[in-house]
Amino acid sequence: MTKIPCVYSYIRFSTLEQRLGDSERRQVDRAESFALRKGLQLDSELNLIDAGKSAFHGHHRTEGKLGDFLSAVESGKVSRGSILLVENIDRLSREGALSTLKDIIFKLWDQGITLQTLSPEETYEPNCNDSGKWMGLLFCMQRAQEESQRKSDLIRASRDRGRVLAREQKKILTSRAPAWMYVDDQKTFQAIPEAADVVRLIFDLRLKGVSVRAIEKRLNGTSAWTPPPRKNQKTRGWRASYIKKILSNPAVIGIYQPHRKIEGKREPIGDPISDYYPVVIASEVFNAVQQQLAANKFGNGKAGRTGKAGNIFRGIVKCAYCSGPMRLDDKGKPPKGRKYLVCYNGERNERCKPVRIRYDECVDVVLNQCYKLAPDRVLPNPDEQAQKCDSLRTRLAGGATELSNIDRRLNNLGDQIAEEDDKAIRRRLRNKMLELQSHKQETEETCRRNERELKKAMHIQQSFERWKRDIATLRHGIDDDEAIELRMRLQSHLKEFIETIEVFSVGFKRQSDRSSMAAMGHGQAAPEKNDTQTKRNRRSTKWKQRGQDKSDDFEEYIDAVAAEHSAELLRDSGFRKFVKHVMDLRMSRQGRFLRVKFKTGRCLDLVPPGSVATGQYATKRRGRSIEWRFTSPDLDKLWKAYLA
């Protein structure tokens, strides 16, 4: 008894919209009618329907059901003698005769599978290449590819014309738009008011240093507008990934970047089109956020790490002895516990010792002494003048990003001109360069004007008393466990002007104070009185000239102070022991200090209360400005403690 071959019906259409029409139903009905008329068995197990798969680019063969069928044929799951049924050769492939034969038909024939088309109704069994219908098959395959190529060229030409109209007349290319917009009856894009407010809130929070995860949590609790669910997303709600897309999407400043698929990848084509969408975010705010995102990506910090933002120095604090990071170690609340900054390498006994310093001491000394700290930028509800300063800083950051983008585009245009042979195209490229150079000059002038306005606004705003008062408010606020957003904003603000904070947990890492101890009490004769007096005068003059700003000459400073009282004191063995005692203290926990390196290049040594280190502190000068003064340990107090 002859076994009836099994028929596998393959159905394909290029766009999902065709499913709503007649394409799928027609192909199914024709396959069932053919099987019934020929008395064949139609397979019902394999669901060979490729919806929305292109046969021109071969996606149905590499990613779709046709590829699954070919694999089943090669594995023997589809038995020899079976039939693959398609409406016409176009459904099987539009890749051209050579690709279709090599990648599909020859593979079917090698496994004994027959190809059956319905339009025209023709059977292509294995080894039919010796018959006359072989030429008809080749003709159908070539015609299918040429037709697809013609349609592709027409679509591309239509899109090219649409891009020209969008660029010159601001006509929309497609109704597809970001979720916070819609197309009105006049065929123009409009922002959804509630959605636009949420987008502005996202940028405002990110600019203040709030992480994407924290923004996600906040929006899911209070947002007046929520984006519609995306593909494979069952419920509405904010996702961190979507917030990141909004933050980096130039559509918020009205810009549309056309794209084209090149070798299967979506690549930008042509310059961005400005004023295509309604503007939701000011360009300077958008550019400032891009600069911030780039800093998070390539800087010291790791984007996305948030927790409770317990350490406001994360990303900028490091151990002075090994240059490794320092982490926050929370031992509980006082009086039994405290928070400490601990050397990460020292904890693991790698290249350092397990040194630590009280975290609250570091916070107090940095917040109270860093004159560049602007509490109004961190504390909520800043006044009008503070808002003006904040806006000007944002504009300056945005201007810097804009200038960087212009330079990049100028370099790209220069490369294109060098490689282009067509004179007309080179002329157009040069005209674009001239336009960009003019725009660059305007942007530079705007930045200079903003800098002048910022200096004026900061001068009006500056007040030492108010600065100290706001610092106290800020210091109290960040101690609240729930003040995560405030700490994150402070983290971000500190990174704006501080490069690093080096923590000297146990004072200097070696006897870096230049010592005269060997000459003064270690086996050598003491100098004569006249020599001592000369040395005292030289030291005193030197310290006055330096303003006492060199911590590594502290022993000379002690000698200079002692010489003012009595030259004999310098030769006293008890005093030399006291000097050594003080120098040892400076290389212990009692000599701890912080070395703050600012992005301007300036460096300050800040000394916590009770330390015997030397450094600087901020104080009020006549008027309302701030000046720095040198601080050193109280030698009288140390001497009395030593004698006791």
C-alpha positions in Angstrom: 0.0 0.0 0.0 1.4 3.4 -1.1 1.9 5.9 1.8 0.1 9.2 1.2 2.7 12.0 1.4 2.2 14.7 4.1 1.6 18.2 2.9 3.2 21.1 4.9 1.6 24.5 4.1 3.9 27.5 4.5 2.2 30.9 4.8 4.0 34.2 4.9 3.2 37.9 4.7 5.6 40.8 5.1 3.6 43.2 7.4 1.5 42.5 10.5 -1.2 44.7 9.1 -1.8 42.1 6.4 -3.1 39.8 9.1 -6.0 42.1 9.5 -6.7 41.8 5.8 -7.3 38.8 3.6 -3.7 37.4 3.1 -3.6 34.8 5.8 -7.2 33.5 5.3 -6.7 33.3 1.5 -3.5 31.2 1.8 -5.0 28.9 4.4 -8.2 28.3 2.2 -6.2 27.6 -0.9 -3.9 25.1 0.9 -6.9 23.2 2.3 -8.7 23.2 -1.0 -5.6 21.8 -2.8 -5.1 19.0 -0.2 -8.7 18.0 -0.4 -8.8 18.0 -4.2 -5.7 15.9 -4.4 -6.6 13.6 -1.6 -3.5 14.5 0.4 -3.0 14.8 4.2 -2.4 18.4 5.4 -0.1 18.6 8.4 -1.6 20.2 11.5 1.3 20.0 14.0 3.8 22.5 12.5 2.5 26.0 12.5 4.4 27.3 9.5 3.1 30.9 9.5 5.7 33.7 9.3 3.7 36.9 10.1 5.6 40.2 9.4 8.8 38.4 8.1 10.6 39.8 5.1 11.5 37.3 2.3 13.6 40.0 0.6 16.2 40.2 3.4 15.9 36.5 4.3 14.5 37.1 7.8 12.0 34.3 7.4 14.8 31.8 6.7 17.1 32.9 9.5 14.6 33.9 12.2 11.2 32.5 11.1 9.2 29.3 10.7 10.7 28.5 7.3 14.1 28.2 9.0 12.5 25.9 11.6 11.1 23.7 8.8 14.4 23.5 7.0 16.0 22.3 10.3 13.2 19.8 10.8 13.9 18.5 7.2 17.6 18.1 7.8 17.1 16.3 11.2 14.6 13.8 9.7 11.6 15.0 11.6 9.9 15.7 8.2 10.0 12.4 6.3 11.2 12.0 2.7 8.5 12.3 0.1 6.7 15.1 1.9 5.5 18.2 0.1 6.1 21.9 1.0 3.1 23.9 -0.3 3.3 27.6 -1.0 0.8 30.0 -2.7 3.5 31.1 -5.1 7.3 31.3 -5.3 7.2 34.9 -3.8 6.0 33.4 -0.5 9.0 31.1 -0.4 11.7 33.7 -1.1 12.5 37.1 -2.7 16.2 36.9 -2.3 17.0 36.1 -5.9 17.4 32.9 -7.9 20.9 31.9 -6.7 20.2 32.4 -2.9 16.8 30.7 -3.2 18.2 27.6 -4.9 21.3 27.3 -2.6 19.7 28.1 0.7 16.2 26.6 0.3 15.3 24.5 -2.8 18.4 22.4 -3.1 18.2 21.6 0.7 14.6 20.4 0.2 15.5 18.3 -2.8 18.5 16.7 -1.1 16.1 15.4 1.6 13.6 14.2 -0.9 11.1 17.0 -0.3 8.8 18.2 -3.2 8.0 21.9 -3.7 4.4 22.7 -4.8 3.2 26.1 -5.9 -0.5 27.1 -6.4 0.0 30.1 -8.7 0.8 28.7 -11.1 -0.1 25.2 -9.9 3.2 23.4 -10.5 5.1 20.6 -8.9 8.9 20.8 -8.5 10.0 17.4 -7.4 13.7 16.5 -6.7 15.8 16.2 -9.9 13.2 18.2 -11.9 16.1 20.4 -13.2 16.2 18.2 -16.3 12.6 19.2 -17.3 11.4 22.3 -19.1 9.6 23.7 -15.9 13.1 24.4 -14.5 13.3 27.5 -16.6 9.9 28.6 -15.4 11.0 28.2 -11.8 14.2 30.3 -12.4 12.0 33.0 -14.1 9.6 33.1 -11.2 12.4 33.4 -8.6 14.1 36.2 -10.5 10.8 38.1 -11.1 10.1 37.9 -7.3 13.4 39.5 -6.4 13.1 42.2 -9.1 9.6 43.1 -7.8 10.7 43.4 -4.2 13.7 45.5 -5.3 11.3 47.8 -7.2 9.1 48.2 -4.2 12.1 48.8 -1.9 13.4 51.5 -4.3 10.0 53.2 -4.4 9.7 53.1 -0.6 13.2 54.5 -0.2 12.6 57.2 -2.7 9.3 58.1 -0.9 11.1 58.3 2.4 13.9 60.4 1.0 11.3 62.8 -0.3 9.5 62.8 3.0 12.8 63.6 4.8 13.4 66.6 2.5 9.8 67.9 3.2 10.3 67.3 7.0 13.6 69.2 6.9 12.4 72.1 4.7 8.7 72.3 5.5 8.4 70.5 8.9 6.0 68.0 7.4 5.8 64.8 9.5 7.1 61.7 8.1 5.0 59.3 10.1 2.5 59.5 12.9 4.8 57.4 15.1 6.2 59.5 17.9 7.3 59.3 21.5 4.6 58.3 23.9 4.3 61.8 25.4 3.1 63.2 22.1 0.2 62.7 19.6 -0.8 63.9 16.1 -3.6 66.4 16.0 -6.2 67.0 13.2 -3.8 69.4 11.4 -1.2 66.6 11.1 1.2 68.2 13.6 2.7 66.8 16.8 1.4 68.0 20.1 2.7 67.2 23.6 0.4 65.7 26.1 0.3 68.3 28.9 0.5 65.9 31.8 3.1 63.8 30.1 5.2 66.9 29.3 5.1 67.9 33.0 6.4 64.4 34.0 9.2 64.6 31.4 10.3 68.0 32.8 10.2 66.5 36.3 12.5 63.6 35.2 15.1 66.0 33.8 14.9 68.2 36.9 15.5 65.3 39.2 18.3 63.8 37.2 20.0 67.2 37.0 19.9 67.4 40.8 21.7 64.0 41.0 18.8 61.7 41.6 19.4 58.3 40.1 17.3 56.7 37.5 16.2 54.0 39.9 15.1 56.6 42.5 13.2 58.5 39.8 11.5 55.2 38.7 10.4 54.6 42.3 9.1 58.1 42.7 7.2 58.2 39.5 5.5 54.9 40.1 4.2 56.3 43.4 3.1 59.9 42.4 3.2 60.3 38.6 0.1 62.0 37.0 0.9 60.3 33.7 2.2 56.9 32.9 3.4 55.6 29.5 1.3 52.9 27.8 2.5 49.3 28.1 5.2 48.4 25.6 5.5 45.1 23.8 5.6 42.1 26.1 4.7 44.3 29.0 1.5 43.3 30.7 1.0 46.2 33.1 1.4 50.0 32.9 4.2 51.6 34.9 7.5 53.3 34.7 10.7 51.4 33.9 14.3 52.6 34.5 15.2 51.6 30.9 12.4 53.9 29.6 13.5 56.8 31.8 17.0 56.4 30.4 15.7 56.6 26.9 13.8 59.8 27.7 16.9 61.4 29.2 18.9 60.7 26.1 16.2 61.3 23.5 16.7 64.6 21.5 13.0 64.6 20.7 12.5 66.4 24.0 14.2 69.5 22.5 12.3 69.1 19.3 14.9 67.2 17.3 14.2 64.3 15.0 17.1 62.1 13.7 16.2 60.2 10.5 17.5 56.6 10.3 18.0 54.0 7.7 18.7 50.3 7.9 22.2 49.6 6.5 23.3 45.9 6.4 20.6 45.1 8.9 21.6 47.8 11.4 19.7 51.0 12.1 22.0 53.9 11.2 21.4 57.7 11.3 21.1 59.4 7.9 21.6 63.1 7.3 21.7 65.8 9.9 19.1 66.0 12.7 15.9 67.9 11.9 15.3 70.7 14.4 11.8 71.9 15.4 10.2 68.7 14.2 8.6 67.9 17.5 7.2 70.4 20.1 10.0 71.5 22.6 9.4 70.0 26.1 12.9 70.6 27.6 15.2 73.6 27.2 18.3 72.7 25.1 20.7 73.8 27.8 19.0 71.6 30.3 19.1 68.6 27.9 22.8 69.2 27.2 23.7 69.5 30.9 22.0 66.2 31.5 23.9 64.6 28.7 27.2 65.9 30.2 26.1 64.5 33.6 25.3 61.1 32.1 28.6 61.0 30.3 30.4 61.8 33.5 28.6 59.0 35.3 29.5 56.6 32.5 33.2 57.4 32.1 34.0 59.0 35.5 34.9 57.7 38.9 31.3 56.8 39.8 29.3 53.8 38.6 26.0 54.8 37.1 23.0 53.1 38.7 24.4 52.4 42.2 22.2 54.1 44.7 21.2 52.3 47.8 20.5 54.9 50.5 23.3 57.1 49.3 24.8 56.8 52.8 28.3 58.1 51.7 28.1 61.6 50.2 31.7 61.3 49.1 31.2 58.1 47.0 33.4 58.3 43.9 35.7 61.1 45.1 37.1 59.9 48.4 40.3 57.7 48.5 43.0 56.5 50.9 46.0 58.8 50.9 48.4 55.9 51.5 47.4 53.4 48.7 45.1 55.6 46.5 42.4 53.0 46.8 38.7 53.7 47.5 37.2 54.2 50.9 33.9 52.7 51.8 31.4 53.6 54.5 31.3 51.2 57.5 28.2 51.7 59.6 28.6 50.5 63.1 25.3 51.7 64.3 24.1 54.9 66.0 26.0 56.8 68.7 26.9 56.5 71.5 27.7 52.8 71.0 28.2 52.9 67.3 29.5 55.3 64.6 30.1 55.5 60.9 33.6 55.3 59.6 35.4 55.7 56.2 37.5 52.6 55.8 40.3 51.8 53.3 38.9 49.1 51.1 42.4 47.7 50.3 43.3 47.7 54.0 40.3 45.7 54.9 41.5 42.9 52.6 45.2 43.4 53.7 46.1 44.4 50.1 48.8 47.1 49.8 47.5 49.0 52.8 46.6 48.8 56.5 43.0 48.8 57.7 43.0 52.6 58.5 39.7 54.3 59.3 38.4 57.8 60.2 35.1 59.0 61.6 32.7 59.8 58.8 30.9 62.5 60.7 34.2 64.4 61.2 34.9 64.3 57.4 31.3 65.5 56.6 31.6 68.4 59.1 35.0 69.6 58.0 34.2 69.4 54.2 30.7 71.0 54.4 31.9 73.8 56.7 35.1 74.6 54.9 34.5 74.0 51.2 33.7 77.5 50.0 32.6 76.3 46.6 29.7 74.3 48.2 26.4 76.0 47.3 23.7 74.7 49.8 21.0 76.4 47.8 21.7 74.0 44.9 21.1 71.0 47.2 18.5 72.2 49.7 14.9 72.2 48.5 13.0 75.4 47.7 15.9 77.7 46.8 15.1 81.4 46.5 14.9 83.4 43.3 18.6 84.4 43.2 19.7 80.8 43.8 17.4 79.6 41.0 19.0 82.1 38.7 22.5 80.9 39.6 21.4 77.3 39.1 19.8 78.1 35.7 23.0 79.9 34.6 25.2 76.9 35.6 22.9 74.6 33.7 23.2 76.9 30.6 27.0 76.9 30.9 27.1 73.1 31.1 24.7 72.8 28.2 26.8 75.3 26.2 30.0 73.2 26.8 28.2 70.1 25.5 26.9 72.0 22.5 30.4 73.3 21.6 31.7 69.7 21.9 29.0 68.5 19.5 29.8 71.3 17.0 33.5 70.5 17.0 32.7 66.8 16.4 30.4 67.7 13.4 33.1 70.1 12.0 35.6 67.3 12.1 33.2 64.9 10.4 32.5 67.4 7.7 36.2 68.0 7.2 36.7 64.3 6.7 33.8 64.1 4.2 35.2 67.0 2.1 38.6 65.4 2.0 37.1 62.1 0.6 34.5 63.7 -1.7 35.4 64.2 -5.4 32.1 65.8 -6.6 32.6 69.6 -6.6 28.9 70.4 -6.0 28.7 68.1 -2.9 32.0 69.6 -1.6 30.5 73.1 -2.0 27.5 72.1 0.0 29.6 70.5 2.7 31.7 73.7 3.0 28.6 75.8 3.3 27.5 73.6 6.2 30.9 74.1 7.8 30.5 77.8 7.5 27.1 77.6 9.2 28.4 75.5 12.0 31.4 77.8 12.6 29.0 80.8 12.8 26.8 78.8 15.2 30.0 78.0 17.3 30.9 81.7 17.5 27.4 82.5 18.7 27.4 79.7 21.3 30.8 80.8 22.6 29.6 84.4 23.0 26.5 83.1 24.8 28.7 81.1 27.2 30.8 84.1 27.9 27.7 86.2 28.6 26.4 83.5 30.9 29.7 83.4 32.8 29.5 87.1 33.4 25.9 86.9 34.5 26.7 84.0 36.8 29.6 85.9 38.5 27.3 88.9 39.0 24.5 86.7 40.4 26.9 84.8 42.7 28.3 88.1 44.0 24.8 89.3 44.8 23.9 86.0 46.5 27.1 85.6 48.5 26.8 86.0 52.2 29.1 84.3 54.7 26.5 84.2 57.5 23.8 82.8 55.3 26.2 80.3 53.8 27.0 79.0 57.3 23.4 78.9 58.2 22.4 77.0 55.1 25.4 74.6 55.7 24.0 73.8 59.2 20.5 73.1 57.7 22.1 70.9 55.1 24.2 69.0 57.6 21.2 68.3 59.8 19.1 67.2 56.8 21.4 64.6 55.5 21.5 62.7 58.8 17.9 61.7 58.3 17.9 58.0 57.1 15.0 58.8 54.7 16.7 61.8 53.1 18.0 59.7 50.3 17.3 62.3 47.6 19.0 65.1 49.5 22.1 63.0 49.9 22.1 62.0 46.3 21.8 65.7 45.2 24.7 66.5 47.6 26.8 63.7 46.1 26.2 65.1 42.6 27.0 68.6 43.7 30.3 67.7 45.4 31.5 66.0 42.2 30.9 69.2 40.3 33.9 71.0 41.9 35.9 68.4 43.8 38.3 66.1 42.0 39.3 63.9 44.9 39.4 63.9 48.7 42.5 62.1 50.1 42.1 60.9 53.6 45.1 60.8 55.9 43.6 58.7 58.6 46.8 58.4 60.6 48.5 61.6 59.5 51.5 61.7 57.2 52.4 58.4 55.6 56.1 58.8 56.5 58.3 61.3 58.3 57.6 63.9 55.6 58.1 66.9 57.9 61.6 67.9 57.0 63.6 67.2 60.2 66.5 69.0 61.7 66.6 66.5 64.6 69.7 64.8 63.4 71.6 68.0 63.5 70.0 69.2 66.8 70.3 66.2 69.1 71.6 63.1 67.5 75.3 63.0 67.9 76.3 66.4 66.5 77.4 69.5 68.3 74.8 72.2 68.9 75.3 75.4 66.9 76.7 78.5 68.5 74.4 81.2 69.8 75.1 83.5 66.9 74.4 80.6 64.4 71.2 79.9 66.3 70.1 83.5 66.1 70.8 83.6 62.4 68.9 80.4 61.9 66.0 81.6 64.0 65.7 84.8 61.9 66.0 82.9 58.7 63.2 80.4 59.7 61.0 83.2 61.0 61.3 85.1 57.8 60.8 82.0 55.7 57.6 81.1 57.5 56.2 84.6 57.2 56.9 84.6 53.5 55.2 81.3 53.0 52.2 82.2 55.1 52.8 79.0 57.1 51.1 76.9 54.3 53.6 74.1 54.2 52.7 71.2 56.4 55.9 69.2 55.6 58.1 71.9 57.3 56.3 71.7 60.6 59.3 70.9 62.7 61.0 74.1 61.5 57.9 75.9 62.4 58.1 74.6 66.0 61.8 75.6 66.2 60.9 79.1 64.9 58.2 79.5 67.5 60.5 78.2 70.3 63.3 80.5 69.2 61.1 83.6 69.7 60.9 82.7 73.4 64.5 81.5 74.0 67.4 80.4 71.8 68.5 78.2 74.7 65.3 76.1 74.3 66.5 74.8 71.0 69.4 73.0 72.6 67.4 71.6 75.5 67.2 67.8 75.3 63.7 67.8 76.9 62.5 70.2 74.3 63.9 68.0 71.5 62.0 65.1 73.0 58.9 67.2 72.9 59.4 68.0 69.3 59.8 64.3 68.5 56.7 63.6 70.5 54.7 66.1 68.4 56.1 64.7 65.2 55.1 61.2 66.2 51.6 62.5 67.0 51.4 63.9 63.5 52.0 60.4 62.2 49.2 58.9 64.3 45.4 59.2 64.3 45.9 62.5 66.2 47.4 63.9 63.0 44.5 63.0 60.7 43.4 65.5 58.0 41.7 65.6 54.6 43.4 66.9 51.4 40.7 68.2 49.1 41.8 68.6 45.5 39.4 70.9 43.5 38.8 70.7 39.8 40.3 74.2 39.5 43.6 72.8 40.5 43.6 74.2 44.0 44.4 72.0 46.9 43.4 72.5 50.6 44.3 70.5 53.8 41.3 70.5 56.1 41.8 69.6 59.7 39.1 68.0 61.9 38.8 69.3 65.5 41.3 67.8 67.9 43.9 67.0 65.2 47.5 68.2 65.5 47.8 68.5 61.7 48.2 71.8 59.9 45.9 73.1 57.2 43.5 75.9 56.3 40.1 77.1 57.4 37.5 79.5 56.0 36.7 82.8 57.8 34.9 86.0 57.1 36.9 88.9 55.8 35.9 92.5 56.0 32.7 92.8 54.0 31.0 89.6 53.1 33.6 87.6 51.2 35.4 84.5 52.4 39.2 84.1 52.9 41.4 81.2 53.9 43.7 81.3 56.9 46.4 78.9 58.1 45.8 76.7 61.1 48.3 74.8 63.2 48.1 72.9 66.5 48.2 74.8 69.8 51.9 74.3 70.9 51.3 75.7 74.4 48.5 73.3 75.0 50.6 70.4 73.6 53.6 71.4 75.8 51.5 71.5 78.9 49.9 68.1 78.1 53.4 66.7 77.5 54.8 68.0 80.8 51.8 66.7 82.6 
